[in-house]
Amino acid sequence: LAPAVAHADEGDWQATLAGGFEAWFPEQSGGHGWALFDLQGGDVAGGRFRLHYNTDTLHLALERMELGTPKVQLTAWLRGQAIFAGLLMDYYQNGQSRPELAFYASYVQAGTEWKWLPADHHSLALELSLRRWFFRETSDTAETLALPPEAWVFEPRLAYTFWKIRAPAEEWEPHRFFPRVQGVAFGLRLGLDVRSDSRAWGRASSTRNDPGDVIFSAHQWLRAGVEAHPLVRLQLEQHASWGEGQDDLTRHRAGGMNPYVIAIPGLPWAAILSERLFAAQLSVHVKIAPDSRHELGALFAAGAFNDLDRSGALDTFDFAAGAGAFADLRFGRWQIHLRFAGAIPLDWLSGDPWLSALLTLGARLR
């Protein structure tokens, strides 16, 4: 999310260092990690400069440049991701790793976002970007697997956001991967992808990756939190999507507990790629003492996803679910977050039990 919340004074510089690792076991054990550095602040061309580096991704931007009035803002950015884009180098089917279907993906992208703030709590944004994809085989990629064409993609997006969440600005610092919120936020995002080359790719026996000339996507999200007791808070995160003409480059990633996916605890990171889905996660947060900044809690997530077994039957749906426990620990500017979870066994998920663990660590440097 890119929330419209209070930031530090525009002249202030903030630097953050953080990272995490998520592992799954014992079936097909594996894991992925990430590390990031974020620097933002200053007053450059009337906007706020931002440099964000995350593992294989570099993002440079001038954010929230006012166009004559605070109600109209412009953000311009450049982004590149090398080798691991979309985790396409890690292919899972029915919970089992299929390295022969995986490949490396990279891209460069430039874009602008034009945001209008017509009233308190409401925003409307138009994003226009151009992306160029690059692909190559891994050492395990099957010779019969056709890689996607290295196409240019024009990606217009239109987004509406309602944001009425009560939370201090520190909740949105880059090392706080799991913000604590009260209130409600809702968003709807519509998008088109227009590619210079939309040929089918992947396995010759499957039509799953046969994109349309124009790819359509609609994504709705909800985030809410409520204090049930001075020591107890409930949080809800929910997603729904519908797409037409999509492929595995554009489908939503689900599975895992990290902030870069639609959460299904216990499953491998991005074990599910789906464009038609409904998923939600409910978590209970308990302060260990009235004056403590530490929280313990439990979470449950479930969802319905189309073509869950990645066979190409895009009109079929199946369920995935998982539950876990967490500790959210804060020591001044330091943040430690731990999660341990298990997926709920279902017919499509081969082998069990499926367990996963997550650790994140970060700090605000200044």
Stockholm file with secondary structure:
# STOCKHOLM 1.0

chainA/1-366         LAPAVAHADEGDWQATLAGGFEAWFPEQSGGHGWALFDLQGGDVAGGRFRLHYNTDTLHLALERMELGTPKVQLTAWLRGQAIFAGLLMDYYQNGQSRPELAFYASYVQAGTEWKWLPADHHSLALELSLRRWFFRETSDTAETLALPPEAWVFEPRLAYTFWKIRAPAEEWEPHRFFPRVQGVAFGLRLGLDVRSDSRAWGRASSTRNDPGDVIFSAHQWLRAGVEAHPLVRLQLEQHASWGEGQDDLTRHRAGGMNPYVIAIPGLPWAAILSERLFAAQLSVHVKIAPDSRHELGALFAAGAFNDLDRSGALDTFDFAAGAGAFADLRFGRWQIHLRFAGAIPLDWLSGDPWLSALLTLGARLR
#=GR chainA/1-366 SS CCCCCCCSCTTCEEEEEEEEEEEEEETTCEEEEEEEEEEEEEEETTEEEEEEEETTEEEEEEEEEESSSTTEEEEEEEEEECSBGGGTTSCEETTEECGGGCEEEEEEEEEEEEEEEEETTEEEEEEEEEEEEEEEECTTCCTTCBCCCCCEEEEEEEEEEEEEEECCGGGGSTTCSSCCCEEEEEEEEEEEEEESCCCCCBCTTCCTTCCCSEEEEEEEEEEEEEEEETTEEEEEEEEEEEEESCCTTTSEEECBSSTTSBCBTTSCTTCEEESSEEEEEEEEEEESSTTCCCEEEEEEEEEEEETTTCSSCTTCEEEEEEEEEEEEEEETTEEEEEEEEEECCCTTSCSSCEEEEEEEEEEECC
#=GC SS_cons         CCCCCCCSCTTCEEEEEEEEEEEEEETTCEEEEEEEEEEEEEEETTEEEEEEEETTEEEEEEEEEESSSTTEEEEEEEEEECSBGGGTTSCEETTEECGGGCEEEEEEEEEEEEEEEEETTEEEEEEEEEEEEEEEECTTCCTTCBCCCCCEEEEEEEEEEEEEEECCGGGGSTTCSSCCCEEEEEEEEEEEEEESCCCCCBCTTCCTTCCCSEEEEEEEEEEEEEEEETTEEEEEEEEEEEEESCCTTTSEEECBSSTTSBCBTTSCTTCEEESSEEEEEEEEEEESSTTCCCEEEEEEEEEEEETTTCSSCTTCEEEEEEEEEEEEEEETTEEEEEEEEEECCCTTSCSSCEEEEEEEEEEECC
//
